[in-house]
Amino acid sequence: MQEVITRLVDVPFARMFVLAGIVFLIIAVLGKVEGKIDPGNVGRVGASVLGIVMLVIGIVMQYIEIRELGQERIAQQSRIQPQNATAAPAGGMTAKQSVAPETSSADKPAIKVVSGTYGRSCNGKAGNATQQIAKACDGKPACDYAVEPVELEEAPANCTRDFAAEWKCGSDSTVYSAILPVGAGKNEKLHLACAG
C-alpha cells in the first residue's frame, strides 16, 4: 500500500494541483457521488471555484517549470559550444558554403568531416547532415557552413532544432566539434577550421 501511495504522490507538484482541480470540478459537476458525498449547492459552487483555482495554479506552475527547463538546456548548450559557433536554425537545413580566407593551404591540415547532425534536440537521426557538410567542407583548411531552414521529414514540425558538426584535421585523431544551439536564425554559420 505504501508503494501505491508513494507512486501517487511522487509526481511533479504542478500535476498534483491539476489533478486536484479536476477532482474538485468533478465533484462540483456530479454533486452526489455514490450517495456518500453530497456537497449541496454551496459545496458545489465552492468545489467549482476551488477546482478552477487549483487547475489554473497547476497550469501556471507547469508553464514556469517548462520555461526553466528550456532555459537550463540553452545554458548547457551555450557552455558546451565553442566560441566560434553562435546559434541554430528553426527549421530543416540546406547548405550554402563560403570558404574562409586562406592564408596558405599547404601549411594547414585539411578538414575531414566525421559527423553532421541536424535536429539532435528534436531526436533527429545522428549523422543526418554528414554528406551535405562533408561536400561543402572536406579538404579545406577552414569552412563557414551556412544553415537555412527547410522542412525535414524526420523532425517534428513544432520543434526548434540545433545543428552540430564534428571533424578531424588531416591525419590527427583529435575530433573537433561546433554547435549552433537551438534558436539560431536563418543563415547562421557554423565555422569549421583546422589550425596550421
Phi, psi and omega in degrees: 000322181295326178295320178297315179297319179298317179294324179293322184271340184276056175232160178304145183303322181297320179294326178298320178296316180297313180297317178297320177299318179295319178299315179296322178293323177297317178299319181294321182283315183284329181075263182274120182253113178051028179071002183260322181249119178232092187287341184075178183293315180296320179295323179292317178295316179298318178295323177297310181298312181297319178298315180295316180299314180294322178297314179296315179300316180298317180294318178297316179298320179295317178300315180297318180297316179296318179299316180296320178297319177297318179294321177296318180297317179296319179296320178295317179294324179294323179290327184282321187293149175289163184296333185277347176257133187245326184196172187234158183284166180257352179237212176282204181209148166226162186252138165234128188242137172228137184273136176291153181302131181264135176270302179208099186293340179289331182280331187262141174289155183271151178287137171232106184292129178266317184202145172223122183234128178249127176084029177300327179292344179246027181062035176293152182294129181299133178080014184291348179239016183298314183298317182296314182287328177294319179298322183280329192239341183302137176086357181255150178285335179208149183205134172255115184258111181273137182248132178240140178290129168215172182276135172251142182294321190279346185259143177297144185294328185265015183254130178276127190257159173250175178220130182226146177224147175231141181210162174245160178248113180060226181268003179295143182272353180292133178257124178260157179215155175217146182227134167261109186289171179304135174102002180287157182272178179298143178066019172296148184247138175260123185261120175248134180205152173243130179285144184259000000 
